[in-house]
Amino acid sequence: MYDVSEPKALRKVHKVLRAWGKPVQYSVFRVRGTARALARLRFGLTGLITLEDRLMFIQLCPGCATRVTIQGKDMAVDLEPPPFRIV
């Protein structure tokens, strides 16, 4: 998940995340990858944002991933088998 205030940086962060994963909402992405690949993604995104911006990585263990529930209108979240990470 991210919250970036500067429009140019916002577009860059969104573009990078679209290349790595699937959007759940505009600023929420589901990304699958090895620990090394996700560390590389995190490093790259950190270089695009300022101290006022926010970037949140949440790693879901296989057990947690199977307990994800969605209420209300379907968000078209294709929950693939674990492991997956929401970024």
Secondary structure, DSSP 8 states (H G I E B T S, - for coil): -EE--SHHHHHHHHHHHHHHSEEEETTEEEE---HHHHHHHHHHHHTT--TTSEE--EE--HHHHHT----SS-------SS--EE-
